[in-house]
Amino acid sequence: MNNQILKELVKLEPQIKWVTNMINEAEAAWPTHYDRTQPDDMYLRGMFYQIQDKLNDARRLIRFTVAPVLKEGVLHKRSDGRYGLQDGTYFSSSGYIEYLLTEPGEDARWVSSRVEHDGEDYCIVGRKGLSLQGLRVRVKEIPLWD
């Protein structure tokens, strides 16, 4: 079932891109597509904007989910204060990261997040108390946004 879902998501991603591009085009020349004196047109314009935002989020999640894993390893603190893998790959502020979350009484799972600096050290967004030192992470080949 998981593989079928992944296949369907891969097929869905270009459709999402197509629809969001249509919304972008309509917004770029909105006076030709919407009548500002018509509340229904202005409603649609606002709703399309919100839908586009959510679709872009969904598209980004799909791309992250299906991206191939390039490498996996354990983080260590480098001499420059950043955290990295043995091969030289490192993480800094706003960097995308997937880490293996293992908590007592729960199943281990990969979690996606971002790395930020809190003024003292680097941390994972939403998991400030989680130490990066010794944390298992993986790096994916995330395609450029088009």
Secondary structure, DSSP 8 states (H G I E B T S, - for coil): -HHHHHHHHHHHHHHHHHHHHHHHHHHHTHHHH--TT-HHHHHHHHHHHHHHHHHHHHHHHHHHHHS-EEEEEE-EE-TTS-EE-TTS-EE-TTEEEEEEE--TTS--EEEEEEEEE-SSSEEETT-TTS--TT-EEEEE------
